[in-house]
Amino acid sequence: MKPTTTQLYEEVAAENQKGIENHKKTATLLEAAAKHHREAARHHSEGNHDKAAQSTITAQGYLSLAIETQQEDIKHHALNDLSSN
């Protein structure tokens, strides 16, 4: 059965919403990574190198999560390109 125009519109709207949510999630994760990198710099300047190391590890964790989120979005776009061809 061929989908109706309304069904197609709803599908596109849902896809767009997922993309928006992925971008927002990536931005939030990158902001958290930046916050922890700033904390690491502050801890280093205060001579608290152990705390700086911990902040750096936390920042790297957030960065890894952001990269994973971006990769999911890229896969999503690639699959959409395949299905439209």
mmCIF file of the N, C-alpha and C atoms, coordinates in Angstrom:
data_MODEL
# 
_entry.id   MODEL 
# 
loop_
_atom_site.group_PDB 
_atom_site.id 
_atom_site.type_symbol 
_atom_site.label_atom_id 
_atom_site.label_alt_id 
_atom_site.label_comp_id 
_atom_site.label_asym_id 
_atom_site.label_entity_id 
_atom_site.label_seq_id 
_atom_site.pdbx_PDB_ins_code 
_atom_site.Cartn_x 
_atom_site.Cartn_y 
_atom_site.Cartn_z 
_atom_site.occupancy 
_atom_site.B_iso_or_equiv 
_atom_site.pdbx_formal_charge 
_atom_site.auth_seq_id 
_atom_site.auth_comp_id 
_atom_site.auth_asym_id 
_atom_site.auth_atom_id 
_atom_site.pdbx_PDB_model_num 
ATOM 1   N N  . MET A 1 1  ? 0.833  -1.171 0.000  1.00 0.00 ? 1  MET A N  1 
ATOM 2   C CA . MET A 1 1  ? 0.000  0.000  0.000  1.00 0.00 ? 1  MET A CA 1 
ATOM 3   C C  . MET A 1 1  ? 0.887  1.247  0.000  1.00 0.00 ? 1  MET A C  1 
ATOM 4   N N  . LYS A 1 2  ? 0.565  2.175  -0.827 1.00 0.00 ? 2  LYS A N  1 
ATOM 5   C CA . LYS A 1 2  ? 1.328  3.419  -0.955 1.00 0.00 ? 2  LYS A CA 1 
ATOM 6   C C  . LYS A 1 2  ? 0.985  4.347  0.224  1.00 0.00 ? 2  LYS A C  1 
ATOM 7   N N  . PRO A 1 3  ? 2.042  4.940  0.846  1.00 0.00 ? 3  PRO A N  1 
ATOM 8   C CA . PRO A 1 3  ? 1.770  5.849  1.968  1.00 0.00 ? 3  PRO A CA 1 
ATOM 9   C C  . PRO A 1 3  ? 1.055  7.115  1.494  1.00 0.00 ? 3  PRO A C  1 
ATOM 10  N N  . THR A 1 4  ? 0.238  7.661  2.375  1.00 0.00 ? 4  THR A N  1 
ATOM 11  C CA . THR A 1 4  ? -0.467 8.903  2.054  1.00 0.00 ? 4  THR A CA 1 
ATOM 12  C C  . THR A 1 4  ? 0.485  10.082 2.186  1.00 0.00 ? 4  THR A C  1 
ATOM 13  N N  . THR A 1 5  ? 0.078  11.198 1.658  1.00 0.00 ? 5  THR A N  1 
ATOM 14  C CA . THR A 1 5  ? 0.876  12.429 1.771  1.00 0.00 ? 5  THR A CA 1 
ATOM 15  C C  . THR A 1 5  ? 1.084  12.794 3.230  1.00 0.00 ? 5  THR A C  1 
ATOM 16  N N  . THR A 1 6  ? 0.049  12.628 4.027  1.00 0.00 ? 6  THR A N  1 
ATOM 17  C CA . THR A 1 6  ? 0.152  12.943 5.457  1.00 0.00 ? 6  THR A CA 1 
ATOM 18  C C  . THR A 1 6  ? 1.179  12.036 6.130  1.00 0.00 ? 6  THR A C  1 
ATOM 19  N N  . GLN A 1 7  ? 1.167  10.756 5.790  1.00 0.00 ? 7  GLN A N  1 
ATOM 20  C CA . GLN A 1 7  ? 2.127  9.826  6.367  1.00 0.00 ? 7  GLN A CA 1 
ATOM 21  C C  . GLN A 1 7  ? 3.552  10.185 5.964  1.00 0.00 ? 7  GLN A C  1 
ATOM 22  N N  . LEU A 1 8  ? 3.736  10.556 4.716  1.00 0.00 ? 8  LEU A N  1 
ATOM 23  C CA . LEU A 1 8  ? 5.062  10.968 4.251  1.00 0.00 ? 8  LEU A CA 1 
ATOM 24  C C  . LEU A 1 8  ? 5.529  12.223 4.978  1.00 0.00 ? 8  LEU A C  1 
ATOM 25  N N  . TYR A 1 9  ? 4.622  13.192 5.137  1.00 0.00 ? 9  TYR A N  1 
ATOM 26  C CA . TYR A 1 9  ? 4.952  14.430 5.840  1.00 0.00 ? 9  TYR A CA 1 
ATOM 27  C C  . TYR A 1 9  ? 5.354  14.122 7.280  1.00 0.00 ? 9  TYR A C  1 
ATOM 28  N N  . GLU A 1 10 ? 4.605  13.257 7.945  1.00 0.00 ? 10 GLU A N  1 
ATOM 29  C CA . GLU A 1 10 ? 4.904  12.905 9.334  1.00 0.00 ? 10 GLU A CA 1 
ATOM 30  C C  . GLU A 1 10 ? 6.247  12.192 9.445  1.00 0.00 ? 10 GLU A C  1 
ATOM 31  N N  . GLU A 1 11 ? 6.554  11.354 8.461  1.00 0.00 ? 11 GLU A N  1 
ATOM 32  C CA . GLU A 1 11 ? 7.837  10.658 8.457  1.00 0.00 ? 11 GLU A CA 1 
ATOM 33  C C  . GLU A 1 11 ? 8.998  11.639 8.307  1.00 0.00 ? 11 GLU A C  1 
ATOM 34  N N  . VAL A 1 12 ? 8.858  12.594 7.400  1.00 0.00 ? 12 VAL A N  1 
ATOM 35  C CA . VAL A 1 12 ? 9.902  13.607 7.194  1.00 0.00 ? 12 VAL A CA 1 
ATOM 36  C C  . VAL A 1 12 ? 10.048 14.471 8.446  1.00 0.00 ? 12 VAL A C  1 
ATOM 37  N N  . ALA A 1 13 ? 8.924  14.845 9.043  1.00 0.00 ? 13 ALA A N  1 
ATOM 38  C CA . ALA A 1 13 ? 8.964  15.672 10.253 1.00 0.00 ? 13 ALA A CA 1 
ATOM 39  C C  . ALA A 1 13 ? 9.675  14.929 11.384 1.00 0.00 ? 13 ALA A C  1 
ATOM 40  N N  . ALA A 1 14 ? 9.409  13.635 11.513 1.00 0.00 ? 14 ALA A N  1 
ATOM 41  C CA . ALA A 1 14 ? 10.052 12.835 12.557 1.00 0.00 ? 14 ALA A CA 1 
ATOM 42  C C  . ALA A 1 14 ? 11.556 12.726 12.300 1.00 0.00 ? 14 ALA A C  1 
ATOM 43  N N  . GLU A 1 15 ? 11.937 12.558 11.042 1.00 0.00 ? 15 GLU A N  1 
ATOM 44  C CA . GLU A 1 15 ? 13.360 12.484 10.689 1.00 0.00 ? 15 GLU A CA 1 
ATOM 45  C C  . GLU A 1 15 ? 14.053 13.803 11.003 1.00 0.00 ? 15 GLU A C  1 
ATOM 46  N N  . ASN A 1 16 ? 13.409 14.906 10.670 1.00 0.00 ? 16 ASN A N  1 
ATOM 47  C CA . ASN A 1 16 ? 13.985 16.224 10.948 1.00 0.00 ? 16 ASN A CA 1 
ATOM 48  C C  . ASN A 1 16 ? 14.135 16.438 12.450 1.00 0.00 ? 16 ASN A C  1 
ATOM 49  N N  . GLN A 1 17 ? 13.123 16.024 13.223 1.00 0.00 ? 17 GLN A N  1 
ATOM 50  C CA . GLN A 1 17 ? 13.175 16.183 14.671 1.00 0.00 ? 17 GLN A CA 1 
ATOM 51  C C  . GLN A 1 17 ? 14.330 15.381 15.255 1.00 0.00 ? 17 GLN A C  1 
ATOM 52  N N  . LYS A 1 18 ? 14.543 14.173 14.752 1.00 0.00 ? 18 LYS A N  1 
ATOM 53  C CA . LYS A 1 18 ? 15.661 13.348 15.234 1.00 0.00 ? 18 LYS A CA 1 
ATOM 54  C C  . LYS A 1 18 ? 16.986 14.040 14.944 1.00 0.00 ? 18 LYS A C  1 
ATOM 55  N N  . GLY A 1 19 ? 17.117 14.644 13.765 1.00 0.00 ? 19 GLY A N  1 
ATOM 56  C CA . GLY A 1 19 ? 18.337 15.369 13.432 1.00 0.00 ? 19 GLY A CA 1 
ATOM 57  C C  . GLY A 1 19 ? 18.567 16.554 14.353 1.00 0.00 ? 19 GLY A C  1 
ATOM 58  N N  . ILE A 1 20 ? 17.497 17.286 14.639 1.00 0.00 ? 20 ILE A N  1 
ATOM 59  C CA . ILE A 1 20 ? 17.590 18.433 15.549 1.00 0.00 ? 20 ILE A CA 1 
ATOM 60  C C  . ILE A 1 20 ? 18.043 17.969 16.929 1.00 0.00 ? 20 ILE A C  1 
ATOM 61  N N  . GLU A 1 21 ? 17.437 16.884 17.416 1.00 0.00 ? 21 GLU A N  1 
ATOM 62  C CA . GLU A 1 21 ? 17.792 16.356 18.738 1.00 0.00 ? 21 GLU A CA 1 
ATOM 63  C C  . GLU A 1 21 ? 19.250 15.895 18.772 1.00 0.00 ? 21 GLU A C  1 
ATOM 64  N N  . ASN A 1 22 ? 19.717 15.261 17.704 1.00 0.00 ? 22 ASN A N  1 
ATOM 65  C CA . ASN A 1 22 ? 21.125 14.837 17.650 1.00 0.00 ? 22 ASN A CA 1 
ATOM 66  C C  . ASN A 1 22 ? 22.069 16.030 17.698 1.00 0.00 ? 22 ASN A C  1 
ATOM 67  N N  . HIS A 1 23 ? 21.754 17.096 16.973 1.00 0.00 ? 23 HIS A N  1 
ATOM 68  C CA . HIS A 1 23 ? 22.611 18.290 16.991 1.00 0.00 ? 23 HIS A CA 1 
ATOM 69  C C  . HIS A 1 23 ? 22.629 18.921 18.382 1.00 0.00 ? 23 HIS A C  1 
ATOM 70  N N  . LYS A 1 24 ? 21.476 19.003 19.011 1.00 0.00 ? 24 LYS A N  1 
ATOM 71  C CA . LYS A 1 24 ? 21.405 19.587 20.360 1.00 0.00 ? 24 LYS A CA 1 
ATOM 72  C C  . LYS A 1 24 ? 22.189 18.741 21.363 1.00 0.00 ? 24 LYS A C  1 
ATOM 73  N N  . LYS A 1 25 ? 22.040 17.418 21.257 1.00 0.00 ? 25 LYS A N  1 
ATOM 74  C CA . LYS A 1 25 ? 22.762 16.533 22.172 1.00 0.00 ? 25 LYS A CA 1 
ATOM 75  C C  . LYS A 1 25 ? 24.271 16.664 21.971 1.00 0.00 ? 25 LYS A C  1 
ATOM 76  N N  . THR A 1 26 ? 24.702 16.710 20.722 1.00 0.00 ? 26 THR A N  1 
ATOM 77  C CA . THR A 1 26 ? 26.136 16.866 20.436 1.00 0.00 ? 26 THR A CA 1 
ATOM 78  C C  . THR A 1 26 ? 26.650 18.179 21.014 1.00 0.00 ? 26 THR A C  1 
ATOM 79  N N  . ALA A 1 27 ? 25.902 19.251 20.809 1.00 0.00 ? 27 ALA A N  1 
ATOM 80  C CA . ALA A 1 27 ? 26.320 20.561 21.326 1.00 0.00 ? 27 ALA A CA 1 
ATOM 81  C C  . ALA A 1 27 ? 26.422 20.547 22.851 1.00 0.00 ? 27 ALA A C  1 
ATOM 82  N N  . THR A 1 28 ? 25.455 19.936 23.514 1.00 0.00 ? 28 THR A N  1 
ATOM 83  C CA . THR A 1 28 ? 25.471 19.864 24.977 1.00 0.00 ? 28 THR A CA 1 
ATOM 84  C C  . THR A 1 28 ? 26.691 19.085 25.466 1.00 0.00 ? 28 THR A C  1 
ATOM 85  N N  . LEU A 1 29 ? 26.988 17.982 24.802 1.00 0.00 ? 29 LEU A N  1 
ATOM 86  C CA . LEU A 1 29 ? 28.154 17.178 25.191 1.00 0.00 ? 29 LEU A CA 1 
ATOM 87  C C  . LEU A 1 29 ? 29.457 17.936 24.953 1.00 0.00 ? 29 LEU A C  1 
ATOM 88  N N  . LEU A 1 30 ? 29.551 18.661 23.850 1.00 0.00 ? 30 LEU A N  1 
ATOM 89  C CA . LEU A 1 30 ? 30.757 19.448 23.573 1.00 0.00 ? 30 LEU A CA 1 
ATOM 90  C C  . LEU A 1 30 ? 30.919 20.591 24.571 1.00 0.00 ? 30 LEU A C  1 
ATOM 91  N N  . GLU A 1 31 ? 29.806 21.200 24.971 1.00 0.00 ? 31 GLU A N  1 
ATOM 92  C CA . GLU A 1 31 ? 29.868 22.255 25.986 1.00 0.00 ? 31 GLU A CA 1 
ATOM 93  C C  . GLU A 1 31 ? 30.367 21.698 27.319 1.00 0.00 ? 31 GLU A C  1 
ATOM 94  N N  . ALA A 1 32 ? 29.912 20.501 27.668 1.00 0.00 ? 32 ALA A N  1 
ATOM 95  C CA . ALA A 1 32 ? 30.381 19.866 28.907 1.00 0.00 ? 32 ALA A CA 1 
ATOM 96  C C  . ALA A 1 32 ? 31.876 19.563 28.819 1.00 0.00 ? 32 ALA A C  1 
ATOM 97  N N  . ALA A 1 33 ? 32.324 19.078 27.666 1.00 0.00 ? 33 ALA A N  1 
ATOM 98  C CA . ALA A 1 33 ? 33.750 18.813 27.481 1.00 0.00 ? 33 ALA A CA 1 
ATOM 99  C C  . ALA A 1 33 ? 34.557 20.097 27.636 1.00 0.00 ? 33 ALA A C  1 
ATOM 100 N N  . ALA A 1 34 ? 34.083 21.180 27.044 1.00 0.00 ? 34 ALA A N  1 
ATOM 101 C CA . ALA A 1 34 ? 34.790 22.457 27.143 1.00 0.00 ? 34 ALA A CA 1 
ATOM 102 C C  . ALA A 1 34 ? 34.858 22.934 28.594 1.00 0.00 ? 34 ALA A C  1 
ATOM 103 N N  . LYS A 1 35 ? 33.767 22.769 29.323 1.00 0.00 ? 35 LYS A N  1 
ATOM 104 C CA . LYS A 1 35 ? 33.733 23.166 30.738 1.00 0.00 ? 35 LYS A CA 1 
ATOM 105 C C  . LYS A 1 35 ? 34.819 22.430 31.521 1.00 0.00 ? 35 LYS A C  1 
ATOM 106 N N  . HIS A 1 36 ? 34.926 21.135 31.297 1.00 0.00 ? 36 HIS A N  1 
ATOM 107 C CA . HIS A 1 36 ? 35.912 20.352 32.042 1.00 0.00 ? 36 HIS A CA 1 
ATOM 108 C C  . HIS A 1 36 ? 37.343 20.655 31.586 1.00 0.00 ? 36 HIS A C  1 
ATOM 109 N N  . HIS A 1 37 ? 37.527 21.001 30.324 1.00 0.00 ? 37 HIS A N  1 
ATOM 110 C CA . HIS A 1 37 ? 38.860 21.431 29.877 1.00 0.00 ? 37 HIS A CA 1 
ATOM 111 C C  . HIS A 1 37 ? 39.245 22.759 30.544 1.00 0.00 ? 37 HIS A C  1 
ATOM 112 N N  . ARG A 1 38 ? 38.281 23.668 30.672 1.00 0.00 ? 38 ARG A N  1 
ATOM 113 C CA . ARG A 1 38 ? 38.568 24.930 31.380 1.00 0.00 ? 38 ARG A CA 1 
ATOM 114 C C  . ARG A 1 38 ? 38.920 24.661 32.838 1.00 0.00 ? 38 ARG A C  1 
ATOM 115 N N  . GLU A 1 39 ? 38.193 23.729 33.461 1.00 0.00 ? 39 GLU A N  1 
ATOM 116 C CA . GLU A 1 39 ? 38.508 23.356 34.846 1.00 0.00 ? 39 GLU A CA 1 
ATOM 117 C C  . GLU A 1 39 ? 39.917 22.765 34.935 1.00 0.00 ? 39 GLU A C  1 
ATOM 118 N N  . ALA A 1 40 ? 40.272 21.932 33.979 1.00 0.00 ? 40 ALA A N  1 
ATOM 119 C CA . ALA A 1 40 ? 41.618 21.339 33.978 1.00 0.00 ? 40 ALA A CA 1 
ATOM 120 C C  . ALA A 1 40 ? 42.679 22.429 33.895 1.00 0.00 ? 40 ALA A C  1 
ATOM 121 N N  . ALA A 1 41 ? 42.454 23.413 33.046 1.00 0.00 ? 41 ALA A N  1 
ATOM 122 C CA . ALA A 1 41 ? 43.419 24.514 32.923 1.00 0.00 ? 41 ALA A CA 1 
ATOM 123 C C  . ALA A 1 41 ? 43.537 25.274 34.245 1.00 0.00 ? 41 ALA A C  1 
ATOM 124 N N  . ARG A 1 42 ? 42.393 25.519 34.878 1.00 0.00 ? 42 ARG A N  1 
ATOM 125 C CA . ARG A 1 42 ? 42.406 26.235 36.166 1.00 0.00 ? 42 ARG A CA 1 
ATOM 126 C C  . ARG A 1 42 ? 43.155 25.419 37.217 1.00 0.00 ? 42 ARG A C  1 
ATOM 127 N N  . HIS A 1 43 ? 42.863 24.117 37.281 1.00 0.00 ? 43 HIS A N  1 
ATOM 128 C CA . HIS A 1 43 ? 43.539 23.260 38.258 1.00 0.00 ? 43 HIS A CA 1 
ATOM 129 C C  . HIS A 1 43 ? 45.050 23.238 38.016 1.00 0.00 ? 43 HIS A C  1 
ATOM 130 N N  . HIS A 1 44 ? 45.462 23.175 36.755 1.00 0.00 ? 44 HIS A N  1 
ATOM 131 C CA . HIS A 1 44 ? 46.903 23.219 36.454 1.00 0.00 ? 44 HIS A CA 1 
ATOM 132 C C  . HIS A 1 44 ? 47.519 24.522 36.938 1.00 0.00 ? 44 HIS A C  1 
ATOM 133 N N  . SER A 1 45 ? 46.834 25.630 36.658 1.00 0.00 ? 45 SER A N  1 
ATOM 134 C CA . SER A 1 45 ? 47.390 26.935 37.049 1.00 0.00 ? 45 SER A CA 1 
ATOM 135 C C  . SER A 1 45 ? 47.482 27.079 38.562 1.00 0.00 ? 45 SER A C  1 
ATOM 136 N N  . GLU A 1 46 ? 46.637 26.340 39.292 1.00 0.00 ? 46 GLU A N  1 
ATOM 137 C CA . GLU A 1 46 ? 46.662 26.371 40.761 1.00 0.00 ? 46 GLU A CA 1 
ATOM 138 C C  . GLU A 1 46 ? 47.582 25.310 41.338 1.00 0.00 ? 46 GLU A C  1 
ATOM 139 N N  . GLY A 1 47 ? 48.213 24.521 40.457 1.00 0.00 ? 47 GLY A N  1 
ATOM 140 C CA . GLY A 1 47 ? 49.129 23.484 40.913 1.00 0.00 ? 47 GLY A CA 1 
ATOM 141 C C  . GLY A 1 47 ? 48.454 22.184 41.318 1.00 0.00 ? 47 GLY A C  1 
ATOM 142 N N  . ASN A 1 48 ? 47.168 22.068 41.067 1.00 0.00 ? 48 ASN A N  1 
ATOM 143 C CA . ASN A 1 48 ? 46.421 20.852 41.407 1.00 0.00 ? 48 ASN A CA 1 
ATOM 144 C C  . ASN A 1 48 ? 46.403 19.908 40.198 1.00 0.00 ? 48 ASN A C  1 
ATOM 145 N N  . HIS A 1 49 ? 47.526 19.289 39.958 1.00 0.00 ? 49 HIS A N  1 
ATOM 146 C CA . HIS A 1 49 ? 47.679 18.498 38.737 1.00 0.00 ? 49 HIS A CA 1 
ATOM 147 C C  . HIS A 1 49 ? 46.845 17.216 38.738 1.00 0.00 ? 49 HIS A C  1 
ATOM 148 N N  . ASP A 1 50 ? 46.610 16.639 39.916 1.00 0.00 ? 50 ASP A N  1 
ATOM 149 C CA . ASP A 1 50 ? 45.746 15.455 39.979 1.00 0.00 ? 50 ASP A CA 1 
ATOM 150 C C  . ASP A 1 50 ? 44.306 15.815 39.602 1.00 0.00 ? 50 ASP A C  1 
ATOM 151 N N  . LYS A 1 51 ? 43.837 16.943 40.124 1.00 0.00 ? 51 LYS A N  1 
ATOM 152 C CA . LYS A 1 51 ? 42.490 17.392 39.767 1.00 0.00 ? 51 LYS A CA 1 
ATOM 153 C C  . LYS A 1 51 ? 42.420 17.753 38.287 1.00 0.00 ? 51 LYS A C  1 
ATOM 154 N N  . ALA A 1 52 ? 43.499 18.319 37.765 1.00 0.00 ? 52 ALA A N  1 
ATOM 155 C CA . ALA A 1 52 ? 43.538 18.657 36.343 1.00 0.00 ? 52 ALA A CA 1 
ATOM 156 C C  . ALA A 1 52 ? 43.434 17.398 35.493 1.00 0.00 ? 52 ALA A C  1 
ATOM 157 N N  . ALA A 1 53 ? 44.130 16.351 35.919 1.00 0.00 ? 53 ALA A N  1 
ATOM 158 C CA . ALA A 1 53 ? 44.078 15.093 35.177 1.00 0.00 ? 53 ALA A CA 1 
ATOM 159 C C  . ALA A 1 53 ? 42.669 14.516 35.189 1.00 0.00 ? 53 ALA A C  1 
ATOM 160 N N  . GLN A 1 54 ? 42.007 14.569 36.344 1.00 0.00 ? 54 GLN A N  1 
ATOM 161 C CA . GLN A 1 54 ? 40.641 14.054 36.438 1.00 0.00 ? 54 GLN A CA 1 
ATOM 162 C C  . GLN A 1 54 ? 39.690 14.849 35.554 1.00 0.00 ? 54 GLN A C  1 
ATOM 163 N N  . SER A 1 55 ? 39.833 16.168 35.550 1.00 0.00 ? 55 SER A N  1 
ATOM 164 C CA . SER A 1 55 ? 38.990 17.003 34.694 1.00 0.00 ? 55 SER A CA 1 
ATOM 165 C C  . SER A 1 55 ? 39.237 16.712 33.219 1.00 0.00 ? 55 SER A C  1 
ATOM 166 N N  . THR A 1 56 ? 40.495 16.447 32.877 1.00 0.00 ? 56 THR A N  1 
ATOM 167 C CA . THR A 1 56 ? 40.834 16.118 31.493 1.00 0.00 ? 56 THR A CA 1 
ATOM 168 C C  . THR A 1 56 ? 40.188 14.807 31.069 1.00 0.00 ? 56 THR A C  1 
ATOM 169 N N  . ILE A 1 57 ? 40.237 13.810 31.946 1.00 0.00 ? 57 ILE A N  1 
ATOM 170 C CA . ILE A 1 57 ? 39.613 12.517 31.646 1.00 0.00 ? 57 ILE A CA 1 
ATOM 171 C C  . ILE A 1 57 ? 38.108 12.680 31.465 1.00 0.00 ? 57 ILE A C  1 
ATOM 172 N N  . THR A 1 58 ? 37.485 13.469 32.320 1.00 0.00 ? 58 THR A N  1 
ATOM 173 C CA . THR A 1 58 ? 36.047 13.715 32.200 1.00 0.00 ? 58 THR A CA 1 
ATOM 174 C C  . THR A 1 58 ? 35.735 14.422 30.890 1.00 0.00 ? 58 THR A C  1 
ATOM 175 N N  . ALA A 1 59 ? 36.543 15.409 30.548 1.00 0.00 ? 59 ALA A N  1 
ATOM 176 C CA . ALA A 1 59 ? 36.348 16.132 29.287 1.00 0.00 ? 59 ALA A CA 1 
ATOM 177 C C  . ALA A 1 59 ? 36.447 15.183 28.101 1.00 0.00 ? 59 ALA A C  1 
ATOM 178 N N  . GLN A 1 60 ? 37.437 14.288 28.127 1.00 0.00 ? 60 GLN A N  1 
ATOM 179 C CA . GLN A 1 60 ? 37.608 13.326 27.035 1.00 0.00 ? 60 GLN A CA 1 
ATOM 180 C C  . GLN A 1 60 ? 36.409 12.389 26.938 1.00 0.00 ? 60 GLN A C  1 
ATOM 181 N N  . GLY A 1 61 ? 35.830 12.028 28.074 1.00 0.00 ? 61 GLY A N  1 
ATOM 182 C CA . GLY A 1 61 ? 34.635 11.193 28.067 1.00 0.00 ? 61 GLY A CA 1 
ATOM 183 C C  . GLY A 1 61 ? 33.475 11.875 27.360 1.00 0.00 ? 61 GLY A C  1 
ATOM 184 N N  . TYR A 1 62 ? 33.265 13.151 27.693 1.00 0.00 ? 62 TYR A N  1 
ATOM 185 C CA . TYR A 1 62 ? 32.196 13.910 27.030 1.00 0.00 ? 62 TYR A CA 1 
ATOM 186 C C  . TYR A 1 62 ? 32.470 14.056 25.537 1.00 0.00 ? 62 TYR A C  1 
ATOM 187 N N  . LEU A 1 63 ? 33.727 14.262 25.186 1.00 0.00 ? 63 LEU A N  1 
ATOM 188 C CA . LEU A 1 63 ? 34.080 14.377 23.773 1.00 0.00 ? 63 LEU A CA 1 
ATOM 189 C C  . LEU A 1 63 ? 33.791 13.072 23.034 1.00 0.00 ? 63 LEU A C  1 
ATOM 190 N N  . SER A 1 64 ? 34.126 11.954 23.653 1.00 0.00 ? 64 SER A N  1 
ATOM 191 C CA . SER A 1 64 ? 33.849 10.650 23.040 1.00 0.00 ? 64 SER A CA 1 
ATOM 192 C C  . SER A 1 64 ? 32.356 10.451 22.815 1.00 0.00 ? 64 SER A C  1 
ATOM 193 N N  . LEU A 1 65 ? 31.553 10.838 23.796 1.00 0.00 ? 65 LEU A N  1 
ATOM 194 C CA . LEU A 1 65 ? 30.093 10.718 23.648 1.00 0.00 ? 65 LEU A CA 1 
ATOM 195 C C  . LEU A 1 65 ? 29.576 11.620 22.530 1.00 0.00 ? 65 LEU A C  1 
ATOM 196 N N  . ALA A 1 66 ? 30.142 12.815 22.416 1.00 0.00 ? 66 ALA A N  1 
ATOM 197 C CA . ALA A 1 66 ? 29.729 13.739 21.347 1.00 0.00 ? 66 ALA A CA 1 
ATOM 198 C C  . ALA A 1 66 ? 30.067 13.151 19.978 1.00 0.00 ? 66 ALA A C  1 
ATOM 199 N N  . ILE A 1 67 ? 31.243 12.562 19.866 1.00 0.00 ? 67 ILE A N  1 
ATOM 200 C CA . ILE A 1 67 ? 31.652 11.950 18.598 1.00 0.00 ? 67 ILE A CA 1 
ATOM 201 C C  . ILE A 1 67 ? 30.718 10.796 18.240 1.00 0.00 ? 67 ILE A C  1 
ATOM 202 N N  . GLU A 1 68 ? 30.360 9.981  19.228 1.00 0.00 ? 68 GLU A N  1 
ATOM 203 C CA . GLU A 1 68 ? 29.430 8.879  18.984 1.00 0.00 ? 68 GLU A CA 1 
ATOM 204 C C  . GLU A 1 68 ? 28.080 9.399  18.484 1.00 0.00 ? 68 GLU A C  1 
ATOM 205 N N  . THR A 1 69 ? 27.606 10.478 19.087 1.00 0.00 ? 69 THR A N  1 
ATOM 206 C CA . THR A 1 69 ? 26.328 11.059 18.675 1.00 0.00 ? 69 THR A CA 1 
ATOM 207 C C  . THR A 1 69 ? 26.413 11.567 17.246 1.00 0.00 ? 69 THR A C  1 
ATOM 208 N N  . GLN A 1 70 ? 27.517 12.214 16.901 1.00 0.00 ? 70 GLN A N  1 
ATOM 209 C CA . GLN A 1 70 ? 27.710 12.688 15.529 1.00 0.00 ? 70 GLN A CA 1 
ATOM 210 C C  . GLN A 1 70 ? 27.747 11.522 14.548 1.00 0.00 ? 70 GLN A C  1 
ATOM 211 N N  . GLN A 1 71 ? 28.415 10.460 14.925 1.00 0.00 ? 71 GLN A N  1 
ATOM 212 C CA . GLN A 1 71 ? 28.513 9.304  14.037 1.00 0.00 ? 71 GLN A CA 1 
ATOM 213 C C  . GLN A 1 71 ? 27.148 8.678  13.786 1.00 0.00 ? 71 GLN A C  1 
ATOM 214 N N  . GLU A 1 72 ? 26.299 8.635  14.800 1.00 0.00 ? 72 GLU A N  1 
ATOM 215 C CA . GLU A 1 72 ? 24.943 8.112  14.620 1.00 0.00 ? 72 GLU A CA 1 
ATOM 216 C C  . GLU A 1 72 ? 24.171 8.990  13.641 1.00 0.00 ? 72 GLU A C  1 
ATOM 217 N N  . ASP A 1 73 ? 24.351 10.300 13.740 1.00 0.00 ? 73 ASP A N  1 
ATOM 218 C CA . ASP A 1 73 ? 23.667 11.225 12.830 1.00 0.00 ? 73 ASP A CA 1 
ATOM 219 C C  . ASP A 1 73 ? 24.172 11.037 11.393 1.00 0.00 ? 73 ASP A C  1 
ATOM 220 N N  . ILE A 1 74 ? 25.469 10.841 11.256 1.00 0.00 ? 74 ILE A N  1 
ATOM 221 C CA . ILE A 1 74 ? 26.057 10.619 9.925  1.00 0.00 ? 74 ILE A CA 1 
ATOM 222 C C  . ILE A 1 74 ? 25.521 9.321  9.319  1.00 0.00 ? 74 ILE A C  1 
ATOM 223 N N  . LYS A 1 75 ? 25.442 8.253  10.124 1.00 0.00 ? 75 LYS A N  1 
ATOM 224 C CA . LYS A 1 75 ? 24.884 6.992  9.642  1.00 0.00 ? 75 LYS A CA 1 
ATOM 225 C C  . LYS A 1 75 ? 23.435 7.184  9.200  1.00 0.00 ? 75 LYS A C  1 
ATOM 226 N N  . HIS A 1 76 ? 22.701 7.924  9.989  1.00 0.00 ? 76 HIS A N  1 
ATOM 227 C CA . HIS A 1 76 ? 21.294 8.188  9.689  1.00 0.00 ? 76 HIS A CA 1 
ATOM 228 C C  . HIS A 1 76 ? 21.163 8.888  8.330  1.00 0.00 ? 76 HIS A C  1 
ATOM 229 N N  . HIS A 1 77 ? 21.994 9.899  8.101  1.00 0.00 ? 77 HIS A N  1 
ATOM 230 C CA . HIS A 1 77 ? 21.961 10.616 6.813  1.00 0.00 ? 77 HIS A CA 1 
ATOM 231 C C  . HIS A 1 77 ? 22.359 9.698  5.663  1.00 0.00 ? 77 HIS A C  1 
ATOM 232 N N  . ALA A 1 78 ? 23.360 8.855  5.883  1.00 0.00 ? 78 ALA A N  1 
ATOM 233 C CA . ALA A 1 78 ? 23.810 7.940  4.833  1.00 0.00 ? 78 ALA A CA 1 
ATOM 234 C C  . ALA A 1 78 ? 22.701 6.951  4.469  1.00 0.00 ? 78 ALA A C  1 
ATOM 235 N N  . LEU A 1 79 ? 22.020 6.425  5.471  1.00 0.00 ? 79 LEU A N  1 
ATOM 236 C CA . LEU A 1 79 ? 20.926 5.487  5.200  1.00 0.00 ? 79 LEU A CA 1 
ATOM 237 C C  . LEU A 1 79 ? 19.794 6.162  4.438  1.00 0.00 ? 79 LEU A C  1 
ATOM 238 N N  . ASN A 1 80 ? 19.510 7.423  4.804  1.00 0.00 ? 80 ASN A N  1 
ATOM 239 C CA . ASN A 1 80 ? 18.468 8.165  4.087  1.00 0.00 ? 80 ASN A CA 1 
ATOM 240 C C  . ASN A 1 80 ? 18.865 8.387  2.631  1.00 0.00 ? 80 ASN A C  1 
ATOM 241 N N  . ASP A 1 81 ? 20.151 8.673  2.397  1.00 0.00 ? 81 ASP A N  1 
ATOM 242 C CA . ASP A 1 81 ? 20.617 8.859  1.021  1.00 0.00 ? 81 ASP A CA 1 
ATOM 243 C C  . ASP A 1 81 ? 20.475 7.580  0.208  1.00 0.00 ? 81 ASP A C  1 
ATOM 244 N N  . LEU A 1 82 ? 20.785 6.446  0.852  1.00 0.00 ? 82 LEU A N  1 
ATOM 245 C CA . LEU A 1 82 ? 20.665 5.164  0.154  1.00 0.00 ? 82 LEU A CA 1 
ATOM 246 C C  . LEU A 1 82 ? 19.216 4.853  -0.218 1.00 0.00 ? 82 LEU A C  1 
ATOM 247 N N  . SER A 1 83 ? 18.315 5.137  0.719  1.00 0.00 ? 83 SER A N  1 
ATOM 248 C CA . SER A 1 83 ? 16.911 4.803  0.474  1.00 0.00 ? 83 SER A CA 1 
ATOM 249 C C  . SER A 1 83 ? 16.260 5.738  -0.541 1.00 0.00 ? 83 SER A C  1 
ATOM 250 N N  . SER A 1 84 ? 16.825 6.916  -0.745 1.00 0.00 ? 84 SER A N  1 
ATOM 251 C CA . SER A 1 84 ? 16.229 7.856  -1.703 1.00 0.00 ? 84 SER A CA 1 
ATOM 252 C C  . SER A 1 84 ? 16.725 7.621  -3.114 1.00 0.00 ? 84 SER A C  1 
ATOM 253 N N  . ASN A 1 85 ? 17.752 6.807  -3.272 1.00 0.00 ? 85 ASN A N  1 
ATOM 254 C CA . ASN A 1 85 ? 18.306 6.511  -4.614 1.00 0.00 ? 85 ASN A CA 1 
ATOM 255 C C  . ASN A 1 85 ? 17.667 5.312  -5.236 1.00 0.00 ? 85 ASN A C  1 
# 
